[in-house]
Amino acid sequence: MGSDELTHLDDKGNARMVDVGGKLETVREAVARCRVLLAPATFELVKAGNLKKGDVVTVAQVAGIQAAKRTWELIPLCHQINMTFIGVTLTLNETDHAVDIEATARTKAETGVEMEALVAASTAALTVYDMCKAVERGIRITDLRLIRKSGGQSGTWEGA
């Protein structure tokens, strides 16, 4: 199958789970990022740890890790993967009043972990939203994207 073909469709256009049984088990890693844009007052509450729901950064980190482990339950055609590492980092960006999120997923398996990294980053962002929504409704989650992936047949890919 060429790299320009959709792998989750059979020859009749029906959805299918890709059979990875014949692939080599290799170390695979993916890194995803996104941002949560806040109003200055909301950002200061997050920074000071003064939101009623608690420590936004820690709760969002745990939520991202937990979600990555359950990606196969959320995305219908994903494989259940034994994760060897999931890391979620939230950085408070004072210039933009943003929470910058980076998620890394790693495994030794027959298939990649791009979706796990993306689910971790997006769930961490949604958790920031959930914890801040009582003080701000106009929160924006932006720039969800894959930054890098490595391992498997296609090797390393890097984006922006």
Secondary structure, 3 states (H helix, E strand, C coil): CCCCCCCCECCCCCECCCCCCCCCCEEEEEEEEEEEECCHHHHHHHHHCCCCCCCHHHHHHHHHHHHHHCHHHHCCCCCCCCEEEEEEEEEEECCCCEEEEEEEEEEEECCCCHHHHHHHHHHHHHHHHHHHCCCCCCCEEEEEEEEEEECCCCCCEECC
